[in-house]
Amino acid sequence: MKKYIILLVVLASSHGFSQTINDYKYAIVPSKFTFLKEKDQYRLNTLTKLLMEKYGFVTFFDTDILPTEVAENNCNKIFVEVQSNGSLFMTKMSVVLKDCKNNILFTSVEGKSREKEYQTSYNQALREAFNSFEKLGYKYIGNVNSNVNTNENNNVKVSNLIDDNKIAIDLFLFAQPVENGFQLIDSSPKVIMKIYKTSSSICFIANKNNIQGVLISKDNQWFFEYISNSKLVSEKVEVKF
């Protein structure tokens, strides 16, 4: 009888601590990484959040006001760390996922870049590190750590969120300073557009794929406007300066 009780205790303990990535629906990304001086410097924190969402996690910044079901239990979510181990000539970054007890649940491969511009090199290295998530094969299975109803309708919403964020990453442009203006790069990184300063801070001369136009701000949103077939074309552009 004594042996039987001990066996039950061991099995219960083993079950209670055998958490996997698939047990967690929520992820918390810091608003500032320890290796950088400013919050969301080079937009790395924003990119990390978008990439976590791309791979299926419902993700928040640590400065966000959290929904009740997320905030009421600190152990129903994972915590995202991005570590920089680079040198003067190479940027190296890795992504680490931890639980509420600081146990490491997953460590990505080390993403690398030899680009000299910090924004470009950090972006490249981080995206390469996140490639590990393809093999991770994350899929939320639900457990006692979450109070969220995972019925069919909620699953559809999550799927749509992933697709929307994938699009958002592709359309999200970062402004890199160049002489007399900026070059706007995507998350590849690839130069999508070059813009040049004018006498107005809300209007730039713009060139996109040899199409000349202007990048202009309206109601705190940016638009690339040009003439095509004698008609004015206005394209919304998501830019982070």
C-alpha positions as CSV (number, residue, x, y, z in Angstrom):
1,M,0.0,0.0,0.0
2,K,2.8,2.4,0.9
3,K,4.6,1.7,-2.4
4,Y,1.3,2.3,-4.3
5,I,0.9,5.7,-2.6
6,I,4.4,6.7,-3.4
7,L,3.9,5.7,-7.0
8,L,0.8,7.9,-7.3
9,V,2.7,10.9,-5.9
10,V,5.5,10.4,-8.4
11,L,3.1,10.1,-11.3
12,A,1.2,13.2,-10.2
13,S,4.4,15.2,-9.8
14,S,5.6,14.1,-13.2
15,H,2.3,15.1,-14.8
16,G,2.3,18.5,-13.1
17,F,5.7,19.6,-14.4
18,S,5.7,18.1,-17.9
19,Q,4.7,21.3,-19.6
20,T,5.5,21.7,-23.3
21,I,5.3,24.7,-25.6
22,N,2.0,23.5,-26.9
23,D,0.5,23.9,-23.4
24,Y,0.8,27.7,-23.7
25,K,-1.5,30.0,-25.6
26,Y,0.0,33.4,-24.5
27,A,3.4,34.9,-24.8
28,I,4.9,38.1,-23.3
29,V,7.5,40.1,-25.1
30,P,9.5,42.7,-23.2
31,S,9.2,46.3,-24.4
32,K,13.0,46.7,-24.1
33,F,15.7,44.1,-24.7
34,T,18.6,44.1,-22.2
35,F,21.2,44.5,-24.9
36,L,19.7,47.7,-26.3
37,K,19.5,51.1,-24.8
38,E,15.9,52.1,-25.7
39,K,12.5,50.6,-25.8
40,D,11.7,49.0,-29.1
41,Q,15.0,50.1,-30.5
42,Y,15.3,49.3,-34.2
43,R,11.7,48.1,-33.9
44,L,13.0,44.7,-32.7
45,N,10.5,44.3,-30.0
46,T,7.6,45.0,-32.4
47,L,9.1,42.5,-34.9
48,T,9.5,39.9,-32.2
49,K,5.8,40.3,-31.2
50,L,4.7,40.0,-34.9
51,L,6.8,36.9,-35.4
52,M,5.5,35.2,-32.3
53,E,2.0,35.9,-33.5
54,K,2.9,34.6,-37.0
55,Y,3.8,31.3,-35.4
56,G,0.5,31.1,-33.5
57,F,1.0,32.7,-30.0
58,V,-1.4,35.3,-28.7
59,T,1.3,37.8,-27.8
60,F,1.4,40.9,-25.6
61,F,4.1,43.4,-24.6
62,D,5.0,43.4,-20.9
63,T,3.7,47.0,-20.7
64,D,0.3,46.1,-22.1
65,I,-2.9,46.1,-20.0
66,L,-3.6,42.4,-20.1
67,P,-7.0,40.7,-20.4
68,T,-8.2,39.1,-17.1
69,E,-7.7,35.5,-18.2
70,V,-4.0,36.4,-19.0
71,A,-3.2,38.6,-16.0
72,E,-4.8,36.5,-13.3
73,N,-2.3,33.6,-13.6
74,N,1.4,34.4,-14.2
75,C,2.1,30.7,-15.2
76,N,-0.4,30.5,-18.0
77,K,2.0,32.2,-20.5
78,I,5.6,32.0,-21.7
79,F,8.1,34.8,-21.6
80,V,10.2,35.7,-24.7
81,E,13.8,36.7,-24.4
82,V,16.0,37.7,-27.3
83,Q,19.7,37.4,-26.7
84,S,22.5,39.0,-28.6
85,N,25.9,37.3,-28.7
86,G,27.5,39.1,-31.6
87,S,30.9,40.6,-32.2
88,L,32.2,43.7,-34.0
89,F,31.9,42.0,-37.3
90,M,28.8,39.8,-36.9
91,T,25.4,40.1,-35.3
92,K,24.3,36.9,-33.6
93,M,20.8,36.6,-32.0
94,S,18.8,33.8,-30.5
95,V,15.3,33.5,-29.1
96,V,14.6,31.9,-25.7
97,L,11.2,30.9,-24.4
98,K,10.8,30.5,-20.6
99,D,8.0,29.6,-18.2
100,C,7.0,31.6,-15.1
101,K,9.7,29.8,-13.0
102,N,12.5,30.8,-15.4
103,N,12.8,27.3,-16.9
104,I,14.0,27.3,-20.5
105,L,11.3,25.6,-22.7
106,F,12.9,26.3,-26.1
107,T,16.0,28.0,-27.5
108,S,16.2,28.8,-31.2
109,V,19.2,28.4,-33.5
110,E,21.5,31.4,-33.6
111,G,20.6,33.8,-36.3
112,K,23.5,35.6,-37.9
113,S,24.2,38.7,-40.1
114,R,27.3,40.5,-41.3
115,E,25.4,43.7,-42.4
116,K,27.0,46.8,-41.0
117,E,23.7,48.8,-40.4
118,Y,22.3,47.8,-37.0
119,Q,18.7,47.9,-38.1
120,T,19.4,45.6,-41.1
121,S,21.7,43.2,-39.2
122,Y,19.4,42.8,-36.2
123,N,16.4,42.3,-38.4
124,Q,18.2,39.6,-40.5
125,A,19.6,37.8,-37.5
126,L,16.3,37.8,-35.6
127,R,14.3,36.5,-38.6
128,E,16.9,33.7,-39.1
129,A,16.6,32.8,-35.4
130,F,12.9,32.6,-35.7
131,N,13.2,30.1,-38.6
132,S,13.6,27.5,-35.8
133,F,9.9,27.9,-35.1
134,E,9.1,26.1,-38.3
135,K,10.5,22.9,-36.9
136,L,9.1,23.6,-33.5
137,G,5.6,23.0,-35.0
138,Y,3.8,24.9,-32.3
139,K,0.1,24.2,-32.0
140,Y,-1.9,25.2,-28.9
141,I,-3.6,22.1,-27.4
142,G,-5.1,23.7,-24.3
143,N,-4.7,22.7,-20.7
144,V,-5.5,23.8,-17.2
145,N,-3.2,26.9,-17.5
146,S,-5.7,28.6,-19.7
147,N,-9.3,29.7,-19.0
148,V,-10.0,30.5,-22.6
149,N,-12.7,28.6,-24.5
150,T,-11.0,26.9,-27.4
151,N,-14.2,26.0,-29.4
152,E,-14.3,25.9,-33.1
153,N,-15.2,29.6,-33.5
154,N,-12.2,30.7,-31.4
155,N,-9.9,28.5,-33.5
156,V,-11.1,30.2,-36.7
157,K,-10.3,33.6,-35.1
158,V,-6.8,32.5,-34.2
159,S,-6.2,31.2,-37.7
160,N,-7.3,34.5,-39.2
161,L,-5.1,36.4,-36.8
162,I,-2.0,34.4,-37.9
163,D,-2.7,35.1,-41.5
164,D,-3.3,38.8,-40.9
165,N,0.0,39.1,-39.0
166,K,1.9,37.3,-41.7
167,I,0.6,40.0,-44.1
168,A,1.4,42.7,-41.6
169,I,5.0,41.6,-41.4
170,D,5.3,41.6,-45.2
171,L,3.8,45.2,-45.4
172,F,5.6,46.6,-42.4
173,L,8.4,49.0,-43.6
174,F,11.3,50.3,-41.6
175,A,12.8,53.7,-42.4
176,Q,16.6,53.6,-42.6
177,P,18.3,57.1,-42.8
178,V,20.2,57.8,-45.9
179,E,21.6,61.1,-47.3
180,N,18.7,63.6,-47.6
181,G,16.1,61.1,-46.7
182,F,15.3,57.4,-45.9
183,Q,15.2,54.1,-47.6
184,L,12.2,52.0,-46.6
185,I,12.9,48.3,-46.1
186,D,10.7,45.3,-45.5
187,S,11.5,42.4,-43.1
188,S,13.6,40.5,-45.6
189,P,15.3,43.1,-45.6
190,K,14.7,44.5,-49.1
191,V,14.6,48.1,-50.1
192,I,11.0,48.8,-51.2
193,M,11.1,52.6,-51.6
194,K,13.4,55.6,-51.3
195,I,12.1,58.8,-50.0
196,Y,13.7,62.3,-49.9
197,K,13.1,65.3,-47.7
198,T,11.1,68.3,-48.8
199,S,10.4,71.6,-47.0
200,S,7.5,69.8,-45.3
201,S,8.0,67.1,-42.6
202,I,4.8,65.3,-43.7
203,C,5.8,65.0,-47.4
204,F,8.6,63.2,-49.1
205,I,9.6,62.8,-52.8
206,A,9.3,59.1,-53.3
207,N,10.6,56.5,-55.8
208,K,9.2,52.9,-55.8
209,N,10.2,50.5,-58.6
210,N,11.1,53.5,-60.7
211,I,7.6,55.1,-60.1
212,Q,8.0,58.7,-59.1
213,G,5.6,60.2,-56.6
214,V,5.3,61.5,-53.1
215,L,4.9,59.9,-49.7
216,I,2.5,62.1,-47.7
217,S,1.0,61.9,-44.2
218,K,-2.8,62.2,-43.8
219,D,-4.5,61.7,-40.5
220,N,-1.3,60.1,-39.0
221,Q,-1.2,57.6,-41.9
222,W,1.3,57.5,-44.8
223,F,0.3,57.2,-48.4
224,F,2.4,56.8,-51.6
225,E,0.7,58.9,-54.3
226,Y,1.6,59.0,-58.0
227,I,0.0,59.5,-61.4
228,S,-0.9,56.4,-63.5
229,N,-2.8,56.7,-66.8
230,S,-3.6,60.3,-66.0
231,K,-5.2,59.3,-62.7
232,L,-4.1,59.8,-59.1
233,V,-3.2,56.6,-57.3
234,S,-3.0,56.6,-53.5
235,E,-1.4,53.5,-51.7
236,K,-1.4,53.2,-48.0
237,V,2.1,52.4,-46.6
238,E,2.9,51.2,-43.1
239,V,6.1,53.0,-42.1
240,K,8.0,53.0,-38.8
241,F,10.5,55.9,-38.6
